[in-house]
Amino acid sequence: MTTNLIQPTQNEAWGFWGTMGERAAQAWPIAFIAIHDATGTDPDSARAFLDSRHGRHFADEVSNHLHAGASLQDAIARATATWMGWKINQRTSRETGIPAGLPYLTGFVINEGIAANAE
């Protein structure tokens, strides 16, 4: 694991961290690396995604897999695969400007990174 690129959350109350609750500290670096590696995006974008409302929804997906009996590592891997398998559709593309056909995870990680840079 490339721990030197992992950035700390800037949103402990919400997003991925807030949703993961007592598992947040353990889950954050695993999810951060999984998202960074799957999307090929920069660390700032991975952190922005995890801290966003989309990060909360990603954590919900992780929790679904945990409740089904997966380990934390496997739950995050499965959630990552699920989000990479979904594609941005035309409606979402019109609403967000994310190109249609892009993997959902990649699109929203890039989108949140751009939004964070604009602030």
FIKOLZA-1660 file (N, C-alpha, C; in steps of 0.1 Angstrom, whole numbers, plus 5000, padded with zeros to 4 digits):
% residues 119
   i   px   py   pz ch aa at
   1 5008 4988 5000  A  M  N
   1 5000 5000 5000  A  M CA
   1 5009 5012 5000  A  M  C
   2 5006 5022 4992  A  T  N
   2 5013 5034 4991  A  T CA
   2 5008 5044 5000  A  T  C
   3 5012 5043 5013  A  T  N
   3 5006 5052 5024  A  T CA
   3 5010 5066 5023  A  T  C
   4 5021 5069 5016  A  N  N
   4 5025 5083 5015  A  N CA
   4 5016 5092 5006  A  N  C
   5 5007 5086 4998  A  L  N
   5 4998 5094 4990  A  L CA
   5 4984 5096 4997  A  L  C
   6 4982 5089 5008  A  I  N
   6 4969 5089 5014  A  I CA
   6 4967 5103 5022  A  I  C
   7 4957 5110 5018  A  Q  N
   7 4954 5122 5025  A  Q CA
   7 4943 5120 5035  A  Q  C
   8 4944 5128 5046  A  P  N
   8 4934 5126 5057  A  P CA
   8 4921 5133 5053  A  P  C
   9 4910 5128 5058  A  T  N
   9 4897 5134 5056  A  T CA
   9 4897 5148 5060  A  T  C
  10 4889 5156 5054  A  Q  N
  10 4886 5169 5058  A  Q CA
  10 4871 5170 5062  A  Q  C
  11 4865 5159 5064  A  N  N
  11 4850 5158 5067  A  N CA
  11 4847 5146 5075  A  N  C
  12 4851 5147 5088  A  E  N
  12 4848 5136 5097  A  E CA
  12 4834 5134 5100  A  E  C
  13 4826 5144 5098  A  A  N
  13 4811 5143 5102  A  A CA
  13 4803 5137 5091  A  A  C
  14 4807 5137 5079  A  W  N
  14 4798 5133 5068  A  W CA
  14 4807 5125 5058  A  W  C
  15 4803 5124 5046  A  G  N
  15 4810 5117 5036  A  G CA
  15 4813 5102 5040  A  G  C
  16 4824 5097 5034  A  F  N
  16 4828 5083 5037  A  F CA
  16 4831 5081 5052  A  F  C
  17 4839 5090 5057  A  W  N
  17 4844 5089 5071  A  W CA
  17 4832 5089 5081  A  W  C
  18 4823 5098 5080  A  G  N
  18 4812 5099 5089  A  G CA
  18 4803 5088 5088  A  G  C
  19 4801 5082 5076  A  T  N
  19 4792 5071 5073  A  T CA
  19 4798 5058 5079  A  T  C
  20 4811 5057 5078  A  M  N
  20 4817 5044 5083  A  M CA
  20 4818 5043 5098  A  M  C
  21 4817 5054 5105  A  G  N
  21 4816 5054 5119  A  G CA
  21 4829 5048 5126  A  G  C
  22 4827 5039 5134  A  E  N
  22 4838 5033 5142  A  E CA
  22 4848 5026 5133  A  E  C
  23 4845 5022 5121  A  R  N
  23 4854 5016 5112  A  R CA
  23 4861 5026 5103  A  R  C
  24 4858 5039 5104  A  A  N
  24 4864 5049 5095  A  A CA
  24 4879 5049 5094  A  A  C
  25 4886 5049 5106  A  A  N
  25 4900 5050 5106  A  A CA
  25 4907 5038 5099  A  A  C
  26 4901 5026 5100  A  Q  N
  26 4906 5014 5094  A  Q CA
  26 4902 5014 5079  A  Q  C
  27 4890 5019 5076  A  A  N
  27 4885 5018 5062  A  A CA
  27 4891 5029 5053  A  A  C
  28 4894 5041 5058  A  W  N
  28 4898 5052 5050  A  W CA
  28 4910 5048 5041  A  W  C
  29 4922 5044 5047  A  P  N
  29 4933 5041 5038  A  P CA
  29 4930 5030 5027  A  P  C
  30 4923 5020 5031  A  I  N
  30 4919 5010 5021  A  I CA
  30 4911 5015 5010  A  I  C
  31 4901 5023 5013  A  A  N
  31 4892 5029 5003  A  A CA
  31 4900 5039 4995  A  A  C
  32 4908 5047 5001  A  F  N
  32 4916 5057 4994  A  F CA
  32 4924 5051 4983  A  F  C
  33 4932 5041 4987  A  I  N
  33 4941 5034 4977  A  I CA
  33 4933 5027 4966  A  I  C
  34 4922 5021 4970  A  A  N
  34 4913 5014 4961  A  A CA
  34 4908 5023 4950  A  A  C
  35 4903 5035 4955  A  I  N
  35 4897 5045 4946  A  I CA
  35 4908 5051 4937  A  I  C
  36 4919 5054 4943  A  H  N
  36 4930 5060 4936  A  H CA
  36 4935 5051 4925  A  H  C
  37 4937 5038 4929  A  D  N
  37 4942 5028 4919  A  D CA
  37 4932 5025 4908  A  D  C
  38 4919 5024 4911  A  A  N
  38 4909 5021 4902  A  A CA
  38 4907 5032 4892  A  A  C
  39 4908 5044 4896  A  T  N
  39 4904 5055 4887  A  T CA
  39 4916 5062 4881  A  T  C
  40 4928 5060 4887  A  G  N
  40 4940 5066 4881  A  G CA
  40 4940 5081 4883  A  G  C
  41 4932 5086 4893  A  T  N
  41 4931 5100 4896  A  T CA
  41 4941 5104 4906  A  T  C
  42 4943 5117 4908  A  D  N
  42 4952 5123 4918  A  D CA
  42 4947 5121 4932  A  D  C
  43 4956 5121 4942  A  P  N
  43 4951 5120 4956  A  P CA
  43 4941 5130 4960  A  P  C
  44 4942 5143 4956  A  D  N
  44 4933 5153 4959  A  D CA
  44 4919 5150 4955  A  D  C
  45 4917 5144 4943  A  S  N
  45 4904 5140 4938  A  S CA
  45 4899 5128 4946  A  S  C
  46 4907 5119 4949  A  A  N
  46 4902 5107 4957  A  A CA
  46 4897 5112 4971  A  A  C
  47 4904 5121 4977  A  R  N
  47 4900 5127 4990  A  R CA
  47 4887 5134 4989  A  R  C
  48 4886 5143 4979  A  A  N
  48 4874 5151 4976  A  A CA
  48 4862 5142 4974  A  A  C
  49 4864 5131 4967  A  F  N
  49 4853 5122 4965  A  F CA
  49 4849 5115 4978  A  F  C
  50 4858 5110 4985  A  L  N
  50 4855 5103 4998  A  L CA
  50 4848 5113 5008  A  L  C
  51 4852 5126 5007  A  D  N
  51 4846 5135 5017  A  D CA
  51 4832 5141 5012  A  D  C
  52 4828 5137 5000  A  S  N
  52 4816 5142 4994  A  S CA
  52 4804 5134 4997  A  S  C
  53 4792 5138 4993  A  R  N
  53 4780 5130 4994  A  R CA
  53 4781 5117 4987  A  R  C
  54 4789 5117 4976  A  H  N
  54 4791 5105 4968  A  H CA
  54 4800 5095 4976  A  H  C
  55 4809 5100 4984  A  G  N
  55 4817 5092 4994  A  G CA
  55 4808 5085 5004  A  G  C
  56 4797 5092 5008  A  R  N
  56 4788 5087 5017  A  R CA
  56 4780 5075 5011  A  R  C
  57 4777 5077 4998  A  H  N
  57 4770 5066 4991  A  H CA
  57 4779 5054 4988  A  H  C
  58 4792 5057 4986  A  F  N
  58 4802 5047 4984  A  F CA
  58 4803 5039 4998  A  F  C
  59 4803 5046 5009  A  A  N
  59 4804 5039 5022  A  A CA
  59 4791 5031 5024  A  A  C
  60 4780 5035 5019  A  D  N
  60 4768 5027 5021  A  D CA
  60 4769 5014 5013  A  D  C
  61 4776 5014 5001  A  E  N
  61 4778 5002 4994  A  E CA
  61 4788 4993 5001  A  E  C
  62 4798 4999 5007  A  V  N
  62 4808 4991 5015  A  V CA
  62 4800 4984 5026  A  V  C
  63 4792 4992 5033  A  S  N
  63 4784 4986 5045  A  S CA
  63 4775 4975 5040  A  S  C
  64 4769 4976 5028  A  N  N
  64 4761 4965 5023  A  N CA
  64 4769 4952 5022  A  N  C
  65 4781 4953 5017  A  H  N
  65 4789 4941 5016  A  H CA
  65 4794 4936 5030  A  H  C
  66 4796 4945 5039  A  L  N
  66 4800 4941 5052  A  L CA
  66 4789 4933 5059  A  L  C
  67 4777 4938 5057  A  H  N
  67 4765 4932 5063  A  H CA
  67 4762 4918 5057  A  H  C
  68 4767 4916 5044  A  A  N
  68 4766 4903 5038  A  A CA
  68 4777 4894 5041  A  A  C
  69 4786 4898 5050  A  G  N
  69 4796 4889 5055  A  G CA
  69 4810 4891 5050  A  G  C
  70 4812 4901 5041  A  A  N
  70 4826 4904 5035  A  A CA
  70 4835 4910 5046  A  A  C
  71 4848 4908 5045  A  S  N
  71 4858 4915 5053  A  S CA
  71 4858 4929 5048  A  S  C
  72 4864 4938 5056  A  L  N
  72 4865 4952 5052  A  L CA
  72 4872 4954 5039  A  L  C
  73 4883 4947 5037  A  Q  N
  73 4891 4948 5025  A  Q CA
  73 4883 4943 5013  A  Q  C
  74 4876 4932 5014  A  D  N
  74 4867 4927 5003  A  D CA
  74 4855 4935 5001  A  D  C
  75 4849 4941 5011  A  A  N
  75 4838 4950 5010  A  A CA
  75 4842 4962 5002  A  A  C
  76 4853 4968 5004  A  I  N
  76 4858 4979 4997  A  I CA
  76 4861 4976 4983  A  I  C
  77 4867 4964 4981  A  A  N
  77 4870 4960 4967  A  A CA
  77 4858 4957 4959  A  A  C
  78 4848 4951 4965  A  R  N
  78 4835 4949 4958  A  R CA
  78 4828 4962 4955  A  R  C
  79 4828 4971 4965  A  A  N
  79 4821 4984 4962  A  A CA
  79 4828 4991 4951  A  A  C
  80 4841 4991 4951  A  T  N
  80 4849 4997 4940  A  T CA
  80 4846 4991 4927  A  T  C
  81 4845 4978 4926  A  A  N
  81 4842 4971 4914  A  A CA
  81 4827 4974 4909  A  A  C
  82 4818 4975 4919  A  T  N
  82 4804 4979 4915  A  T CA
  82 4804 4992 4909  A  T  C
  83 4810 5002 4916  A  W  N
  83 4810 5016 4911  A  W CA
  83 4817 5017 4897  A  W  C
  84 4828 5009 4895  A  M  N
  84 4835 5010 4882  A  M CA
  84 4827 5003 4871  A  M  C
  85 4818 4994 4875  A  G  N
  85 4810 4987 4866  A  G CA
  85 4798 4995 4861  A  G  C
  86 4793 5004 4869  A  W  N
  86 4782 5013 4865  A  W CA
  86 4788 5024 4855  A  W  C
  87 4780 5028 4846  A  K  N
  87 4785 5038 4836  A  K CA
  87 4776 5051 4837  A  K  C
  88 4782 5062 4835  A  I  N
  88 4775 5075 4834  A  I CA
  88 4765 5074 4822  A  I  C
  89 4752 5077 4825  A  N  N
  89 4743 5077 4814  A  N CA
  89 4741 5091 4809  A  N  C
  90 4733 5092 4798  A  Q  N
  90 4730 5105 4792  A  Q CA
  90 4724 5115 4801  A  Q  C
  91 4715 5111 4809  A  R  N
  91 4708 5120 4819  A  R CA
  91 4719 5126 4829  A  R  C
  92 4726 5117 4835  A  T  N
  92 4736 5121 4845  A  T CA
  92 4747 5130 4838  A  T  C
  93 4750 5127 4826  A  S  N
  93 4760 5135 4818  A  S CA
  93 4754 5149 4816  A  S  C
  94 4742 5150 4812  A  R  N
  94 4736 5163 4810  A  R CA
  94 4735 5171 4823  A  R  C
  95 4732 5164 4834  A  E  N
  95 4731 5171 4847  A  E CA
  95 4744 5175 4853  A  E  C
  96 4755 5167 4851  A  T  N
  96 4768 5170 4857  A  T CA
  96 4779 5174 4848  A  T  C
  97 4778 5171 4835  A  G  N
  97 4788 5174 4826  A  G CA
  97 4799 5163 4825  A  G  C
  98 4797 5152 4833  A  I  N
  98 4806 5141 4832  A  I CA
  98 4803 5133 4819  A  I  C
  99 4813 5130 4811  A  P  N
  99 4810 5123 4799  A  P CA
  99 4803 5110 4800  A  P  C
 100 4792 5108 4792  A  A  N
 100 4785 5095 4792  A  A CA
 100 4794 5084 4789  A  A  C
 101 4792 5073 4795  A  G  N
 101 4800 5061 4792  A  G CA
 101 4812 5059 4802  A  G  C
 102 4815 5069 4808  A  L  N
 102 4827 5069 4818  A  L CA
 102 4822 5060 4830  A  L  C
 103 4831 5052 4836  A  P  N
 103 4827 5045 4848  A  P CA
 103 4823 5055 4859  A  P  C
 104 4812 5051 4866  A  Y  N
 104 4806 5060 4876  A  Y CA
 104 4816 5065 4886  A  Y  C
 105 4825 5056 4891  A  L  N
 105 4834 5060 4901  A  L CA
 105 4844 5070 4895  A  L  C
 106 4850 5067 4884  A  T  N
 106 4859 5076 4878  A  T CA
 106 4853 5090 4876  A  T  C
 107 4841 5090 4870  A  G  N
 107 4834 5103 4867  A  G CA
 107 4832 5111 4880  A  G  C
 108 4827 5105 4890  A  F  N
 108 4824 5113 4902  A  F CA
 108 4837 5116 4910  A  F  C
 109 4847 5108 4909  A  V  N
 109 4860 5112 4916  A  V CA
 109 4866 5124 4908  A  V  C
 110 4866 5124 4895  A  I  N
 110 4871 5135 4888  A  I CA
 110 4862 5148 4890  A  I  C
 111 4849 5146 4890  A  N  N
 111 4840 5157 4892  A  N CA
 111 4842 5164 4906  A  N  C
 112 4843 5155 4916  A  E  N
 112 4846 5161 4930  A  E CA
 112 4859 5168 4931  A  E  C
 113 4869 5162 4924  A  G  N
 113 4882 5168 4924  A  G CA
 113 4882 5182 4917  A  G  C
 114 4875 5183 4906  A  I  N
 114 4873 5196 4900  A  I CA
 114 4866 5206 4909  A  I  C
 115 4855 5202 4915  A  A  N
 115 4848 5210 4924  A  A CA
 115 4856 5215 4936  A  A  C
 116 4864 5206 4941  A  A  N
 116 4873 5210 4952  A  A CA
 116 4884 5220 4948  A  A  C
 117 4889 5219 4936  A  N  N
 117 4899 5228 4931  A  N CA
 117 4893 5242 4928  A  N  C
 118 4880 5242 4925  A  A  N
 118 4873 5255 4922  A  A CA
 118 4870 5263 4934  A  A  C
 119 4871 5257 4946  A  E  N
 119 4868 5264 4959  A  E CA
 119 4879 5273 4963  A  E  C
% end
